[in-house]
Structures are given as C-alpha cells and as structure tokens.
Amino acid sequence: MFLARGPGALCMRRRPAFGHFAYRLFTTKSHDPLRILFCGSDEFSIASLKALHDEHVKQPDRISSIDVVCRPGKKVGRGLKTIREVPIKAAATQLSLPIHEIDTFKGWTSPVLPEGPINLIIAVSFGLFVPPRILNGAKYGGLNVHPSLLPETGITLQTLHLKHFDHGAILQQTPPPGFEIPASCTVQELLDIVAPKGAEILVDGIRKGLFVPPVEEAGWRSTDSTETLIHATKIIPEDRHIDWTTWRAMDISRRNRVIGPLWSKALVATDHRPDKPSFQYRRVIFTDLEEVEPLDGCGSFALIPGLPFVDSGHPVEPHPSKGLYVFTRDGRLLRVQKMKVEGEQNTDALRAALKARMIGDKTFTSGNSQFTPFYNPLQ
C-alpha cells in the first residue's frame, strides 16, 4: 500500500470496484486557451510541469501560458549560509517560465497577462493551501494530481476544493488494481513510477477538458456519501524512532525505505574514571543498514534485541573486516554500515561508535569468536 501524503494528513480511501473506471468514456469539452498558474515543489510536480510545457509548445491554442508558483528557498547548513531552493524553481527556469516565489497567499494575487487573467490553477505536491479567493478568480477553478488511489497505488486527478485538502471531485483515476510495485521498492523508485504517470493523467485530463463545468465525478466514492473518511496522523520524527522490542526486521526495512533514515538512542561514556563513571544518551541515525546472515557464535545476542555488538574482542580497533551488528526482535541480524552520531558527521558505523565511546570493555567469547557489545541496548 502506498500512503500518499498531503499536507497534514494521509487520506485512507476504500478499495474501488474493479473495472469501474476502465470503460468510462469521455467527451472532450471545449474551453478557452488555458492560462495556467502551476503550483509545485518537487520531482513529482516537475514531471507534470514538463508535460504541460510540452503540450503548450505543441498546442498553444489549448495551453497559451504557464506561470509557476513555488516556495522561497530556505537557509540551511552551518550558520544558515546556504540557500536550498525548491527543485521546481530550476526546472521552471530551464523552461523559461515566469516564477512567483511566495510563502503565503495572503496579500498575493494571481498575475494578469496581456491575454487575460489566469483561468486554471494546478497544484501538484505544493504544500500550501490554495485559498478560495485564488480559485474563484480562475474561470475553471483548480486541479490537483494525487499519487494514490488508496489502498492501491495509482494516480488520481481531482479538482481543488475550496476549503479542504484532497476533497475535490475526482475527475479521472488509474484503473484498478493500480500499478504493480516491486516489494522492495524505495521512495525514489516509486517516485520514478508515479511521476510520469501523474503527468500523463494530468495532460490527458486537460485534453479532454475534464475541468470544464459541470465536472463529472469519476471516483469510487459518491459525492453524497455520508461515510467518514479515515485519516492517518501526520508523519513525525518519532515515527523513525526504532522500537527494538516490537519492530521486526521487515518493519525496520519498510520504514527505512519509506520514511528513513531511522534512529535510536545509545548510551555513551562521558568519563572513564573507574571510581566514578558517567554516561549519557545520544541520538544515533542509521544511514546505511542491511540484513546479513548470522555470524558464528553470535546467537546469544539475539536474546537482547537492539543490543549492538562488534565481531572483535576488547580493545576494539577500526578495521574494514570488522562490523557493527544488532539483532531485531524476530532474530534477524542487521549490519550497520554507516551512522551519524548526534553532533558528529555521518561515517563508518564502527568508527563512529568508537569515537563516541559507545562500545563497552567486556569481551564475550563463543568458540573461536569474540564479540564486544555496546554498554546498553539501543533505546
């Protein structure tokens, strides 16, 4: 299942009836040449913008102009000296399209072109709510491309609602059961699948004039339905915090691929005085994890999920042949290739653990193998 996130919530929709949309016939509606205000941000929206621009070049009588709205760049990095621009700005610049950078629609009005005012708003993965004042000022209202059918993975073309995110009339959808997605698909791989298909359904809807009033509801849910939709909570940093007592290896893999990188807290030594040792917890971000086959003699560590260990006796020395490992609650072994300790750079996991003084001074021997664990299990 692919959870397509709008700002603030994930909308869960029932499974549509198979074949409901596959045979729906459309009649092309005529409309004025479109003066589009395109609101976007990321790679998903860039695919739609490029497809619209191609249509504009081929059919200027259908799309006469495109203006782009995006959020201003943000200061990032040490000292906040670097400006990180939203990706769509570079794409719009490359296409020589007018760009409007705004962080709020308050006090802002759509541009009026020599040919007339903007007559269609298109928001794709934008992040700001387009207010009724802007939508009502456009003759054909607004459109949105949503990368989900929920619970299938597909694309939905819908109108922009005057009051709520993702509540517009559904104009067209990917026929069920949606796209076939590889089991181990990453977010980037999924984006590579849905972005061009989102652009395709948007341009197809433009060609058919599906936005021209009166619009026809093509979704699985009737407009007069009183059934309450179920909303998932907003994804927060705590959702990436590994619960070693309950998460299986599959849970860790899925979350890492979808919302990762994941993190935990590890106990580190801040003072090595034998008479008065002191410790504190620091956050550890796992930037590179992989499941591996169990090592000879390490099975006892599976009894304590979340306790990292090194395949070496004390004192541990950094070496390419030595690794940092941890068992999950279902007895699967993970190797931590790289991690970022709070306040430090992302680097080789063993080197990072040694530098942060996370590895204890006890050696466990099993057969011909020696292992040195962290001071405590991860939290």
C-alpha positions as CSV (number, residue, x, y, z in Angstrom):
1,M,0.0,0.0,0.0
2,F,1.3,3.5,-0.8
3,L,0.3,6.3,1.5
4,A,0.3,9.5,-0.5
5,R,0.7,12.3,1.9
6,G,-1.0,15.7,1.5
7,P,0.0,18.5,3.9
8,G,-1.0,17.4,7.4
9,A,-2.7,14.0,6.8
10,L,-2.8,10.8,4.9
11,C,-6.3,10.1,3.4
12,M,-7.4,6.5,3.5
13,R,-9.9,5.5,0.9
14,R,-11.8,2.3,0.3
15,R,-10.9,-0.1,-2.4
16,P,-12.7,0.9,-5.6
17,A,-14.7,-1.7,-7.6
18,F,-12.6,-3.4,-10.2
19,G,-13.3,-2.3,-13.7
20,H,-15.4,0.8,-12.6
21,F,-13.2,3.3,-14.5
22,A,-11.6,1.2,-17.2
23,Y,-14.6,1.5,-19.5
24,R,-15.7,5.1,-18.7
25,L,-16.0,7.1,-22.0
26,F,-15.1,10.8,-22.1
27,T,-16.5,13.5,-24.4
28,T,-14.0,16.3,-25.0
29,K,-15.3,19.7,-23.8
30,S,-14.3,22.9,-25.4
31,H,-12.7,25.7,-23.4
32,D,-10.7,28.9,-23.7
33,P,-7.0,28.8,-24.2
34,L,-5.6,28.0,-20.8
35,R,-3.6,30.5,-18.8
36,I,-2.2,28.2,-16.1
37,L,-0.9,29.0,-12.7
38,F,1.1,25.9,-11.7
39,C,2.0,25.4,-8.0
40,G,4.6,22.8,-7.3
41,S,7.8,21.9,-5.5
42,D,9.5,18.5,-6.0
43,E,10.3,15.9,-8.6
44,F,6.7,14.6,-8.7
45,S,5.4,18.1,-9.7
46,I,8.3,18.7,-12.1
47,A,7.2,15.8,-14.2
48,S,3.7,17.3,-14.6
49,L,5.1,20.8,-15.3
50,K,7.3,19.5,-18.1
51,A,4.4,17.6,-19.6
52,L,2.2,20.7,-19.5
53,H,5.0,22.7,-21.1
54,D,5.4,20.1,-23.9
55,E,1.6,20.4,-24.5
56,H,1.9,24.2,-24.5
57,V,4.6,24.0,-27.2
58,K,2.6,21.6,-29.3
59,Q,-0.9,23.0,-28.8
60,P,-0.6,26.8,-27.8
61,D,-4.3,27.1,-28.7
62,R,-5.0,24.7,-25.8
63,I,-2.4,26.0,-23.3
64,S,-1.4,29.5,-24.0
65,S,0.8,30.2,-21.0
66,I,2.1,28.7,-17.8
67,D,3.2,30.7,-14.7
68,V,4.9,28.8,-11.8
69,V,4.4,29.4,-8.1
70,C,6.9,27.9,-5.6
71,R,8.0,28.4,-2.1
72,P,11.1,30.6,-1.5
73,G,14.4,28.9,-0.8
74,K,15.4,28.1,2.8
75,K,18.6,28.8,4.6
76,V,20.3,25.6,5.6
77,G,23.6,24.2,6.8
78,R,26.0,25.5,9.4
79,G,25.4,29.2,10.1
80,L,22.4,29.1,7.7
81,K,24.6,30.5,5.0
82,T,23.4,28.2,2.2
83,I,20.1,28.7,0.3
84,R,18.3,25.5,-0.7
85,E,15.9,26.2,-3.5
86,V,12.9,24.0,-4.2
87,P,13.7,21.8,-7.2
88,I,10.9,23.1,-9.4
89,K,12.4,26.5,-9.5
90,A,15.4,25.2,-11.5
91,A,13.0,23.3,-13.8
92,A,10.9,26.4,-14.4
93,T,13.9,28.5,-15.1
94,Q,15.2,25.9,-17.6
95,L,11.8,26.1,-19.4
96,S,11.9,29.9,-19.3
97,L,8.6,30.1,-17.4
98,P,7.7,33.1,-15.2
99,I,8.3,32.2,-11.5
100,H,6.5,33.6,-8.4
101,E,8.1,32.8,-5.1
102,I,5.6,33.1,-2.2
103,D,5.4,31.6,1.3
104,T,1.8,32.6,1.8
105,F,-1.1,33.6,-0.5
106,K,-2.1,36.3,1.9
107,G,-1.9,39.6,0.1
108,W,-0.8,37.9,-3.1
109,T,-2.9,38.0,-6.3
110,S,-2.6,35.9,-9.5
111,P,-0.8,37.7,-12.4
112,V,-3.0,39.3,-15.1
113,L,-1.5,38.6,-18.5
114,P,-2.0,40.6,-21.8
115,E,-4.3,37.8,-23.0
116,G,-6.3,38.0,-19.8
117,P,-6.3,36.6,-16.2
118,I,-5.2,33.2,-15.1
119,N,-8.1,30.8,-15.7
120,L,-6.9,27.5,-14.3
121,I,-4.9,26.7,-11.1
122,I,-2.9,23.4,-11.0
123,A,-1.4,22.3,-7.7
124,V,0.9,19.3,-7.6
125,S,2.8,18.4,-4.5
126,F,2.8,22.0,-3.5
127,G,2.3,22.2,0.3
128,L,0.3,25.4,0.6
129,F,-3.5,25.5,0.6
130,V,-4.7,27.5,-2.4
131,P,-7.4,29.8,-1.0
132,P,-10.9,30.3,-2.4
133,R,-10.0,33.8,-3.4
134,I,-7.5,32.5,-5.9
135,L,-9.6,29.6,-7.1
136,N,-12.7,31.7,-7.6
137,G,-10.7,34.1,-9.6
138,A,-9.9,31.4,-12.2
139,K,-12.7,30.6,-14.6
140,Y,-12.0,26.8,-14.5
141,G,-11.1,26.6,-10.8
142,G,-8.2,24.2,-9.9
143,L,-6.8,20.8,-10.5
144,N,-4.7,18.5,-8.4
145,V,-2.7,15.4,-9.2
146,H,-2.6,13.0,-6.3
147,P,-0.2,10.0,-6.3
148,S,-2.5,7.4,-4.9
149,L,-5.8,5.5,-5.2
150,L,-5.5,4.2,-1.6
151,P,-5.3,1.4,-0.9
152,E,-3.9,0.7,-4.3
153,T,-1.0,2.7,-5.8
154,G,-2.1,4.8,-8.7
155,I,-2.9,8.4,-9.8
156,T,-6.0,10.5,-9.1
157,L,-6.8,13.7,-11.0
158,Q,-9.1,15.8,-8.9
159,T,-10.4,19.4,-8.5
160,L,-9.0,21.7,-5.8
161,H,-11.6,22.0,-3.0
162,L,-12.4,25.5,-1.7
163,K,-11.9,24.5,2.0
164,H,-10.0,21.3,2.4
165,F,-7.0,19.4,1.0
166,D,-7.8,16.3,-1.1
167,H,-11.6,16.7,-1.0
168,G,-12.2,17.8,-4.6
169,A,-14.2,16.0,-7.2
170,I,-12.3,13.0,-8.7
171,L,-12.2,13.5,-12.5
172,Q,-10.1,10.5,-13.5
173,Q,-8.1,7.7,-11.9
174,T,-5.8,4.9,-12.8
175,P,-7.9,1.8,-13.5
176,P,-7.7,-0.7,-10.5
177,P,-5.9,-2.6,-9.3
178,G,-3.4,0.3,-9.8
179,F,0.3,0.0,-10.6
180,E,2.4,-3.1,-9.9
181,I,5.1,-2.0,-7.4
182,P,8.2,-4.1,-6.5
183,A,8.1,-5.5,-3.0
184,S,11.4,-3.8,-2.1
185,C,10.6,-0.5,-3.8
186,T,12.2,2.6,-2.4
187,V,10.7,6.1,-2.3
188,Q,12.8,7.2,-5.2
189,E,11.9,4.1,-7.3
190,L,8.3,4.7,-6.5
191,L,8.6,8.3,-7.5
192,D,10.1,7.3,-10.8
193,I,7.0,5.2,-11.4
194,V,4.3,7.6,-10.4
195,A,5.7,10.9,-11.5
196,P,5.4,10.3,-15.3
197,K,2.1,8.6,-14.9
198,G,0.8,11.6,-12.9
199,A,2.0,13.9,-15.7
200,E,0.3,11.7,-18.2
201,I,-3.1,11.7,-16.5
202,L,-2.9,15.5,-16.0
203,V,-2.3,16.2,-19.7
204,D,-5.0,13.7,-20.7
205,G,-7.5,15.4,-18.4
206,I,-6.5,18.8,-20.0
207,R,-7.0,17.4,-23.5
208,K,-10.4,16.0,-22.6
209,G,-11.5,19.2,-20.8
210,L,-12.5,17.3,-17.7
211,F,-12.1,20.5,-15.6
212,V,-14.8,22.4,-17.6
213,P,-18.0,22.8,-15.6
214,P,-20.1,21.0,-14.9
215,V,-17.5,18.5,-13.8
216,E,-18.3,14.8,-13.6
217,E,-17.4,12.7,-10.5
218,A,-15.5,9.7,-11.7
219,G,-14.3,8.4,-8.3
220,W,-15.4,5.3,-6.4
221,R,-17.0,7.5,-3.7
222,S,-20.3,9.3,-4.5
223,T,-20.5,13.0,-3.7
224,D,-23.5,12.5,-1.5
225,S,-21.8,9.8,0.7
226,T,-22.0,10.4,4.4
227,E,-19.4,7.9,5.3
228,T,-16.5,9.3,7.3
229,L,-13.0,9.1,5.8
230,I,-10.3,7.7,7.9
231,H,-7.2,9.9,8.2
232,A,-3.8,8.8,9.4
233,T,-1.7,11.0,11.6
234,K,1.0,13.2,10.2
235,I,4.4,11.6,9.9
236,I,6.7,13.0,12.6
237,P,10.3,12.3,13.6
238,E,9.2,9.9,16.3
239,D,7.9,7.6,13.6
240,R,11.5,6.9,12.6
241,H,12.5,6.0,16.2
242,I,13.1,2.3,16.2
243,D,11.3,0.3,18.8
244,W,13.6,-2.7,19.2
245,T,11.1,-4.5,21.5
246,T,8.3,-4.7,18.9
247,W,9.7,-3.9,15.4
248,R,10.6,-6.9,13.2
249,A,13.3,-6.7,10.5
250,M,10.6,-6.3,7.9
251,D,9.2,-3.3,9.9
252,I,12.6,-1.7,10.1
253,S,13.3,-2.3,6.4
254,R,9.9,-0.8,5.3
255,R,10.1,2.2,7.4
256,N,13.7,2.8,6.4
257,R,12.8,2.7,2.7
258,V,9.7,4.9,3.1
259,I,10.4,7.4,5.9
260,G,14.0,6.7,6.8
261,P,16.7,7.1,7.9
262,L,15.7,5.6,11.2
263,W,17.2,6.5,14.6
264,S,17.7,5.3,18.2
265,K,19.5,6.5,21.3
266,A,22.7,4.9,22.6
267,L,24.4,5.1,25.9
268,V,27.9,6.7,25.7
269,A,30.7,7.1,28.2
270,T,31.5,10.7,29.1
271,D,34.1,9.9,31.8
272,H,36.3,6.8,32.1
273,R,37.3,7.2,35.7
274,P,36.9,3.8,37.3
275,D,35.7,5.2,40.6
276,K,33.0,7.5,39.1
277,P,32.0,6.6,35.5
278,S,29.4,8.8,33.9
279,F,27.1,8.2,30.9
280,Q,24.6,10.0,28.8
281,Y,22.3,9.1,25.8
282,R,23.0,10.5,22.4
283,R,20.9,10.1,19.2
284,V,22.2,7.8,16.5
285,I,20.9,8.0,13.0
286,F,21.4,4.8,10.9
287,T,22.1,6.0,7.3
288,D,23.0,2.6,5.9
289,L,21.5,-0.7,7.2
290,E,21.4,-4.1,5.6
291,E,20.3,-7.6,6.7
292,V,23.0,-10.2,6.8
293,E,23.4,-13.9,7.7
294,P,24.2,-14.6,11.4
295,L,27.8,-14.8,12.4
296,D,29.2,-17.9,14.0
297,G,28.8,-17.8,17.7
298,C,26.7,-14.6,17.9
299,G,23.4,-16.2,18.5
300,S,23.2,-15.3,22.2
301,F,22.9,-11.6,21.2
302,A,19.6,-12.4,19.6
303,L,18.1,-12.7,23.1
304,I,18.6,-9.0,23.6
305,P,17.1,-7.2,20.5
306,G,18.7,-3.8,20.0
307,L,22.0,-4.5,21.7
308,P,24.7,-3.6,19.1
309,F,28.0,-5.6,19.1
310,V,31.3,-5.8,17.2
311,D,32.8,-9.0,15.9
312,S,36.0,-8.3,17.8
313,G,37.4,-8.6,21.3
314,H,38.3,-5.7,23.5
315,P,40.0,-3.4,22.8
316,V,38.2,-2.9,19.5
317,E,40.2,-1.3,16.6
318,P,38.6,0.0,13.5
319,H,39.2,-2.4,10.6
320,P,37.4,-3.0,7.3
321,S,36.8,-6.6,8.2
322,K,35.1,-5.7,11.5
323,G,31.5,-4.7,11.6
324,L,28.8,-3.3,13.9
325,Y,25.8,-5.6,14.2
326,V,22.4,-5.7,16.0
327,F,19.6,-8.3,16.2
328,T,15.9,-7.5,15.7
329,R,13.1,-8.9,17.9
330,D,12.4,-11.7,15.3
331,G,16.0,-12.8,15.4
332,R,17.3,-11.3,12.2
333,L,20.7,-9.8,12.1
334,L,21.4,-6.3,10.8
335,R,24.8,-4.8,9.9
336,V,25.1,-1.1,10.4
337,Q,27.3,0.2,7.7
338,K,27.1,3.9,8.4
339,M,25.6,6.0,11.0
340,K,25.5,9.6,12.3
341,V,26.0,10.2,16.0
342,E,24.4,13.3,17.4
343,G,26.8,16.3,16.9
344,E,29.1,14.3,14.6
345,Q,29.4,13.6,10.8
346,N,27.9,10.6,9.0
347,T,30.6,8.0,8.7
348,D,31.6,4.3,9.0
349,A,29.4,2.9,11.9
350,L,32.3,1.2,13.8
351,R,34.5,4.3,13.6
352,A,31.5,6.5,14.7
353,A,30.8,4.2,17.7
354,L,34.4,4.2,18.8
355,K,34.7,7.9,18.5
356,A,31.5,8.5,20.5
357,R,32.7,5.9,23.2
358,M,29.6,3.7,22.9
359,I,31.4,0.3,22.9
360,G,31.9,-1.3,26.3
361,D,35.0,-3.0,27.7
362,K,33.6,-6.5,28.1
363,T,34.5,-9.3,25.7
364,F,32.3,-12.3,25.1
365,T,33.8,-15.5,23.7
366,S,31.9,-18.2,21.8
367,G,34.0,-21.0,20.3
368,N,36.7,-19.2,18.2
369,S,34.8,-16.0,18.0
370,Q,34.9,-12.9,20.2
371,F,32.4,-10.1,20.5
372,T,32.2,-6.7,22.2
373,P,28.8,-5.2,22.8
374,F,27.7,-1.6,23.5
375,Y,27.2,-0.6,27.1
376,N,23.4,-1.0,26.8
377,P,20.7,-1.9,24.2
378,L,19.6,0.9,22.0
379,Q,16.6,2.9,23.1
